[in-house]
Amino acid sequence: MKKSEKPTPYIFIRAYTQSEWDSCDFALIKISRSWLDILAERLELLEPFKGKSDFYSHEYWDAPESYYIHDDDNLPTRELLEGDAFDWCYIETDPNELTRLQKPEAALSTHQLVVTGDGFGHFTAIGKHSEENYYTAEFNAAELLDDFKQEP
């Protein structure tokens, strides 16, 4: 797993939890053409709300690939988390790497994508039995769509 300067099918994004007993360090967002089309549609639906001071966000049932815990033995995730001050980046990875990643102990449910009127988004989830919150850093949805428009 390594950082990429060009768009790839995966985004590494910082993630957090309020849990006192569990941890969460990052999530992976799998990018597909159909997901990008849905994201573009969602941004278009927000157009009438831009500039409205009493509007914050729309929420959609959606989830990242998964939430993960940094494992001290996993050098690539440590380098990404300790690297430049960024909230998300494109990464190059392979399916074997993904199967070795550790997930939080809690079973997560109620996955949502929150998209603000300014076009920023973040994912949230709730621990199925603990009701503790898990969430990602924000990403600029319009910028993400623009990155993929430029791809051949």
TIPABA-559753 format. One line per field, with one value per residue: residue number from 1; x negated, y, z negated of N, C-alpha, C in turn; residue in one letter. Coordinates in Angstrom, 2 decimals. Layout:
<nodes>
seq (NUM, ...)
n_x (X, ...)
n_y (Y, ...)
n_z (Z, ...)
ca_x (X, ...)
ca_y (Y, ...)
ca_z (Z, ...)
c_x (X, ...)
c_y (Y, ...)
c_z (Z, ...)
type (A, ...)
</nodes>
This chain:
<nodes>
seq (1, 2, 3, 4, 5, 6, 7, 8, 9, 10, 11, 12, 13, 14, 15, 16, 17, 18, 19, 20, 21, 22, 23, 24, 25, 26, 27, 28, 29, 30, 31, 32, 33, 34, 35, 36, 37, 38, 39, 40, 41, 42, 43, 44, 45, 46, 47, 48, 49, 50, 51, 52, 53, 54, 55, 56, 57, 58, 59, 60, 61, 62, 63, 64, 65, 66, 67, 68, 69, 70, 71, 72, 73, 74, 75, 76, 77, 78, 79, 80, 81, 82, 83, 84, 85, 86, 87, 88, 89, 90, 91, 92, 93, 94, 95, 96, 97, 98, 99, 100, 101, 102, 103, 104, 105, 106, 107, 108, 109, 110, 111, 112, 113, 114, 115, 116, 117, 118, 119, 120, 121, 122, 123, 124, 125, 126, 127, 128, 129, 130, 131, 132, 133, 134, 135, 136, 137, 138, 139, 140, 141, 142, 143, 144, 145, 146, 147, 148, 149, 150, 151, 152)
n_x (-0.86, -0.72, -1.05, 0.48, 0.11, 1.85, 5.32, 6.78, 8.37, 8.81, 9.20, 7.43, 8.35, 8.32, 9.66, 11.81, 12.86, 15.17, 14.98, 14.06, 12.85, 12.29, 10.61, 9.90, 8.37, 8.18, 9.97, 10.97, 11.98, 13.66, 13.49, 15.68, 17.03, 19.84, 20.29, 19.14, 20.87, 23.26, 22.44, 22.02, 24.65, 25.78, 24.46, 25.46, 28.16, 27.92, 27.56, 29.75, 29.59, 27.26, 25.54, 27.52, 28.07, 29.25, 29.05, 27.40, 26.62, 27.14, 27.98, 26.99, 27.57, 24.75, 21.43, 17.92, 15.36, 14.36, 13.71, 10.61, 7.94, 4.79, 2.07, -0.81, -2.70, -2.28, -3.82, -3.28, -0.75, -1.46, -3.35, -1.71, 0.09, -1.63, -2.80, -2.77, -0.75, 2.27, 5.67, 6.79, 5.89, 5.08, 4.44, 2.25, 2.82, 3.17, 5.33, 4.38, 3.04, 5.18, 6.65, 5.16, 5.46, 6.46, 9.60, 11.83, 12.93, 15.65, 18.84, 20.04, 22.71, 25.50, 24.43, 23.47, 23.23, 22.43, 23.16, 22.32, 23.73, 21.73, 20.42, 18.69, 17.82, 18.27, 17.94, 19.97, 20.53, 22.12, 21.49, 22.79, 23.66, 22.60, 23.22, 21.44, 19.73, 18.23, 16.17, 15.12, 12.51, 13.16, 13.81, 13.40, 15.95, 16.54, 13.98, 12.93, 14.57, 13.78, 11.11, 11.41, 12.69, 10.68, 9.24, 8.29)
n_y (-1.16, 2.05, 5.62, 7.48, 9.81, 10.07, 9.51, 6.53, 3.29, 3.24, 5.07, 6.22, 7.21, 9.20, 8.06, 7.94, 7.28, 7.51, 5.74, 4.26, 1.86, 0.69, 1.08, 3.13, 3.98, 4.53, 4.51, 2.81, 3.84, 2.55, 3.26, 3.41, 3.52, 3.61, 4.44, 6.98, 8.22, 8.23, 9.86, 12.27, 12.80, 13.20, 15.53, 17.29, 17.37, 18.90, 21.49, 23.48, 24.17, 25.47, 28.12, 28.62, 29.58, 28.16, 25.50, 22.36, 19.60, 16.65, 13.27, 10.00, 6.49, 4.77, 3.48, 3.26, 1.07, -0.29, 0.26, 0.64, -0.49, 0.74, -1.34, -2.09, -3.68, -3.24, -1.65, 0.04, 1.32, 2.70, 4.50, 6.03, 7.16, 8.58, 10.30, 13.15, 15.98, 15.21, 14.46, 12.61, 10.37, 9.08, 5.63, 2.95, -0.43, -3.97, -6.87, -8.82, -7.34, -5.97, -7.96, -8.47, -6.37, -4.98, -4.77, -2.64, -3.80, -3.64, -4.44, -2.76, -0.58, 1.14, 2.77, 5.76, 8.34, 11.60, 14.57, 17.85, 21.15, 22.60, 20.78, 18.97, 15.80, 13.10, 9.91, 8.05, 5.78, 3.54, 1.77, -1.42, -2.71, -1.14, 1.47, 3.50, 6.15, 6.14, 7.60, 9.27, 11.47, 14.60, 14.90, 16.52, 16.36, 17.34, 17.92, 15.35, 14.17, 15.74, 14.95, 12.39, 12.94, 13.88, 11.67, 9.26)
n_z (0.00, 1.03, 1.24, 3.86, 6.48, 8.51, 9.39, 8.09, 7.67, 4.91, 1.89, -0.86, -3.97, -6.87, -9.98, -12.86, -16.28, -19.02, -20.98, -24.09, -24.41, -21.99, -18.81, -15.93, -12.99, -10.25, -7.12, -4.14, -1.00, 1.65, 5.00, 7.63, 10.96, 10.90, 8.25, 8.32, 10.14, 8.66, 6.54, 7.92, 8.69, 6.19, 5.36, 7.24, 6.48, 4.22, 5.07, 4.99, 2.31, 1.78, 0.24, -1.58, -4.79, -6.83, -6.28, -6.56, -5.85, -3.79, -4.34, -3.45, -2.94, -2.95, -2.69, -3.53, -2.16, -4.41, -7.93, -9.67, -11.84, -12.76, -12.53, -14.27, -13.03, -10.40, -8.13, -5.77, -6.39, -8.68, -7.71, -6.02, -7.88, -9.54, -7.86, -5.65, -6.57, -5.97, -5.18, -3.50, -0.80, 2.46, 2.97, 3.92, 4.00, 3.27, 3.44, 1.59, -0.37, -1.49, -2.79, -5.02, -6.75, -9.90, -11.52, -13.47, -16.73, -17.28, -15.91, -13.18, -12.24, -10.67, -8.59, -7.01, -4.53, -4.80, -3.24, -2.81, -2.25, -1.06, 0.44, -0.74, -2.15, -4.51, -6.09, -8.37, -11.09, -13.38, -16.35, -16.54, -18.92, -20.91, -20.35, -19.86, -18.15, -14.91, -12.49, -9.46, -8.24, -6.55, -3.01, 0.14, 2.22, 4.80, 5.80, 5.85, 7.82, 10.01, 10.26, 11.34, 13.71, 15.26, 15.81, 18.31)
ca_x (0.00, -1.51, -0.36, 0.42, 0.44, 2.92, 6.49, 6.75, 9.66, 8.94, 8.81, 7.06, 8.85, 8.23, 10.93, 11.76, 13.98, 15.31, 14.95, 13.01, 12.24, 11.99, 9.89, 10.14, 7.37, 8.40, 10.96, 10.70, 13.14, 13.47, 14.06, 16.13, 17.74, 21.22, 20.28, 18.88, 22.11, 24.19, 21.92, 22.31, 26.10, 26.04, 24.01, 26.43, 29.36, 27.63, 27.44, 30.71, 29.32, 26.01, 25.70, 28.59, 27.40, 29.90, 28.90, 26.08, 26.24, 28.01, 27.35, 27.35, 27.09, 23.55, 20.33, 16.62, 15.04, 14.37, 12.88, 9.48, 7.04, 3.38, 1.34, -2.21, -3.49, -1.95, -4.62, -2.66, 0.25, -2.15, -3.94, -0.63, 0.65, -2.63, -3.35, -2.32, 0.52, 3.36, 6.78, 7.04, 5.05, 5.24, 3.41, 2.12, 2.85, 3.63, 6.27, 3.68, 2.80, 6.45, 7.10, 4.34, 5.76, 7.29, 10.80, 12.21, 13.61, 17.10, 19.60, 20.54, 23.96, 26.02, 23.43, 24.00, 22.38, 22.98, 22.67, 22.73, 24.11, 20.51, 19.87, 17.76, 18.47, 17.58, 18.71, 20.18, 21.09, 22.40, 21.28, 24.08, 24.05, 22.09, 23.77, 20.38, 19.58, 17.03, 16.34, 13.91, 12.23, 13.92, 13.19, 14.08, 16.57, 16.39, 12.59, 12.81, 15.19, 12.92, 9.94, 11.76, 13.05, 9.43, 8.66, 8.71)
ca_y (0.00, 3.28, 6.82, 7.74, 11.18, 9.98, 8.78, 5.07, 2.79, 3.29, 6.25, 6.03, 8.40, 9.09, 7.77, 8.12, 6.79, 8.05, 4.59, 4.20, 0.53, 0.27, 2.12, 3.24, 4.92, 4.92, 3.76, 2.77, 4.08, 1.95, 4.14, 2.76, 4.47, 3.76, 5.25, 8.37, 8.72, 8.49, 11.03, 13.44, 13.04, 13.76, 16.93, 18.05, 17.56, 19.91, 22.83, 24.47, 24.50, 26.23, 29.49, 28.70, 29.57, 27.24, 24.13, 21.80, 18.42, 15.52, 12.01, 8.89, 5.18, 4.51, 3.10, 3.00, -0.36, -0.69, 1.01, -0.20, -0.11, 0.64, -2.45, -1.68, -4.48, -2.87, -0.47, 1.00, 2.18, 3.61, 5.58, 6.91, 7.89, 9.48, 11.13, 14.53, 16.32, 15.11, 13.68, 11.48, 10.29, 7.88, 4.63, 1.76, -1.60, -5.19, -7.59, -9.52, -6.37, -5.63, -9.04, -8.47, -5.20, -5.24, -3.94, -2.42, -4.94, -3.46, -4.62, -1.42, -0.53, 2.46, 3.47, 6.90, 9.36, 12.93, 15.51, 19.20, 22.08, 23.08, 19.70, 18.12, 14.61, 12.20, 8.74, 7.76, 4.47, 3.40, 0.43, -2.12, -3.01, -0.11, 2.76, 4.50, 6.71, 5.97, 8.56, 9.59, 12.88, 15.11, 14.97, 17.41, 15.49, 17.94, 17.71, 13.93, 13.96, 16.39, 14.10, 11.26, 13.47, 14.09, 10.37, 8.79)
ca_z (0.00, 1.05, 1.69, 5.29, 6.86, 9.50, 8.90, 8.11, 7.18, 3.45, 1.11, -2.26, -4.66, -8.33, -10.65, -14.31, -17.06, -20.37, -21.87, -25.10, -24.41, -20.63, -18.10, -14.50, -12.51, -8.86, -6.34, -2.71, -0.15, 2.97, 6.01, 8.87, 11.85, 10.44, 7.03, 8.74, 10.74, 7.56, 5.83, 8.76, 8.58, 4.85, 5.36, 8.06, 5.67, 3.20, 5.69, 4.47, 0.92, 1.64, -0.25, -2.59, -6.09, -7.76, -5.78, -6.79, -5.08, -3.47, -4.73, -2.58, -3.36, -2.16, -3.59, -2.91, -2.07, -5.81, -8.86, -10.05, -12.94, -12.39, -13.15, -14.33, -12.09, -9.03, -7.80, -4.86, -7.02, -9.61, -6.90, -5.56, -9.01, -10.12, -6.78, -5.50, -7.22, -5.01, -5.68, -2.61, 0.38, 3.29, 2.69, 4.73, 3.12, 3.93, 2.56, 0.50, -1.44, -2.13, -3.67, -6.25, -7.59, -11.08, -11.68, -14.87, -17.35, -17.25, -14.67, -12.84, -11.48, -10.38, -7.80, -6.26, -3.92, -5.05, -2.25, -3.20, -1.19, -0.41, 1.24, -1.47, -2.66, -5.43, -6.43, -9.79, -11.44, -14.81, -16.88, -16.59, -20.30, -21.82, -19.92, -19.79, -16.81, -14.09, -11.40, -8.70, -7.97, -5.40, -1.70, 1.06, 3.22, 6.13, 6.19, 6.16, 9.14, 11.00, 10.46, 12.21, 15.04, 16.00, 16.15, 19.63)
c_x (-0.90, -0.69, -0.57, 0.79, 1.57, 4.11, 6.34, 8.12, 9.84, 8.46, 8.56, 7.50, 8.77, 9.62, 10.72, 12.94, 13.99, 15.19, 13.79, 12.28, 11.85, 11.18, 10.21, 9.20, 7.59, 9.51, 10.46, 12.02, 12.83, 14.23, 14.42, 16.85, 19.16, 21.27, 20.03, 20.13, 23.14, 23.74, 22.21, 23.80, 26.43, 25.60, 24.97, 27.70, 29.17, 27.59, 28.46, 30.43, 28.04, 26.31, 26.81, 27.95, 28.03, 29.83, 27.51, 25.78, 27.42, 27.25, 27.89, 26.85, 25.95, 22.42, 19.02, 16.42, 15.04, 13.56, 11.79, 8.70, 5.62, 2.74, -0.14, -3.11, -3.27, -2.63, -3.92, -1.60, -0.40, -2.74, -2.87, -0.08, -0.34, -3.18, -2.84, -0.99, 1.62, 4.47, 7.09, 6.08, 5.44, 4.13, 3.41, 2.03, 3.24, 4.52, 5.60, 3.41, 4.08, 6.92, 6.32, 4.64, 6.70, 8.45, 11.06, 12.95, 15.12, 17.67, 20.23, 21.81, 24.35, 24.98, 24.08, 22.88, 23.09, 22.34, 23.21, 23.11, 22.91, 19.84, 18.79, 18.52, 17.62, 18.52, 18.85, 20.72, 21.29, 22.13, 22.62, 24.56, 23.63, 22.70, 22.73, 20.18, 18.21, 17.23, 15.01, 13.70, 13.09, 13.10, 14.04, 14.63, 16.42, 14.97, 12.35, 13.40, 14.34, 11.68, 10.23, 12.23, 11.81, 8.77, 9.14, 9.73)
c_y (1.22, 4.42, 7.01, 9.20, 11.22, 9.24, 7.27, 4.58, 2.83, 4.62, 5.80, 7.31, 8.19, 8.85, 7.77, 7.43, 7.48, 6.95, 4.67, 2.87, 0.03, 1.38, 2.04, 4.32, 5.39, 4.07, 3.74, 2.97, 3.48, 2.80, 3.32, 3.81, 4.68, 4.61, 6.72, 8.99, 9.07, 9.73, 12.31, 13.80, 13.68, 15.21, 17.81, 18.33, 18.64, 21.33, 23.83, 24.92, 25.30, 27.65, 29.66, 28.55, 28.59, 25.78, 23.64, 20.64, 17.53, 14.27, 10.89, 7.59, 4.81, 4.20, 3.02, 1.49, -0.96, 0.32, 0.07, 0.40, -0.22, -0.47, -2.06, -2.46, -4.08, -1.55, 0.50, 1.88, 3.14, 4.79, 6.55, 7.75, 8.89, 10.46, 12.56, 14.75, 16.32, 14.28, 12.49, 11.53, 9.06, 6.92, 3.54, 0.59, -2.83, -5.96, -8.33, -8.58, -6.09, -6.71, -9.08, -7.30, -5.58, -4.26, -3.69, -3.65, -4.85, -3.81, -3.26, -1.52, 0.92, 3.31, 4.58, 7.70, 10.68, 13.88, 16.89, 20.04, 22.63, 21.98, 18.88, 16.92, 13.91, 11.05, 8.62, 6.34, 4.44, 1.96, -0.25, -2.36, -1.91, 1.26, 3.88, 4.92, 6.43, 6.90, 8.82, 11.09, 13.30, 15.01, 15.88, 16.57, 16.03, 17.74, 16.26, 13.63, 14.57, 15.55, 12.97, 11.71, 13.61, 12.79, 9.91, 7.68)
c_z (0.00, 1.64, 3.18, 5.55, 7.88, 8.89, 9.09, 7.62, 5.66, 2.90, -0.32, -2.96, -6.17, -8.92, -12.16, -14.97, -18.41, -21.42, -22.86, -25.07, -23.02, -19.96, -16.61, -13.98, -11.08, -8.26, -4.90, -1.98, 1.20, 3.98, 7.24, 9.71, 11.34, 9.16, 7.37, 9.36, 9.66, 6.78, 6.61, 8.68, 7.23, 4.77, 6.15, 7.26, 4.60, 3.75, 5.13, 3.04, 0.72, 1.19, -1.27, -3.97, -7.08, -7.31, -6.08, -5.86, -4.72, -3.89, -3.86, -3.20, -2.43, -3.14, -2.83, -2.79, -3.48, -6.62, -9.34, -11.21, -12.41, -13.21, -13.13, -13.38, -10.64, -8.67, -6.85, -5.52, -8.01, -8.84, -6.41, -6.71, -9.61, -9.10, -6.82, -6.22, -6.15, -5.65, -4.80, -1.42, 1.19, 2.92, 3.74, 3.76, 3.91, 2.94, 1.40, -0.67, -2.21, -3.09, -4.98, -7.19, -8.73, -11.15, -13.16, -15.41, -17.23, -15.89, -14.38, -12.00, -11.26, -9.66, -6.98, -5.63, -4.14, -4.04, -2.60, -1.99, -0.44, 0.42, 0.57, -2.03, -3.69, -5.74, -7.94, -9.93, -12.95, -15.21, -17.11, -18.02, -21.27, -21.57, -19.93, -18.34, -16.21, -12.90, -10.71, -8.69, -6.78, -4.12, -0.82, 2.22, 4.63, 6.66, 6.60, 7.55, 10.24, 11.30, 11.45, 13.59, 15.91, 16.40, 17.52, 19.55)
type (M, K, K, S, E, K, P, T, P, Y, I, F, I, R, A, Y, T, Q, S, E, W, D, S, C, D, F, A, L, I, K, I, S, R, S, W, L, D, I, L, A, E, R, L, E, L, L, E, P, F, K, G, K, S, D, F, Y, S, H, E, Y, W, D, A, P, E, S, Y, Y, I, H, D, D, D, N, L, P, T, R, E, L, L, E, G, D, A, F, D, W, C, Y, I, E, T, D, P, N, E, L, T, R, L, Q, K, P, E, A, A, L, S, T, H, Q, L, V, V, T, G, D, G, F, G, H, F, T, A, I, G, K, H, S, E, E, N, Y, Y, T, A, E, F, N, A, A, E, L, L, D, D, F, K, Q, E, P)
</nodes>
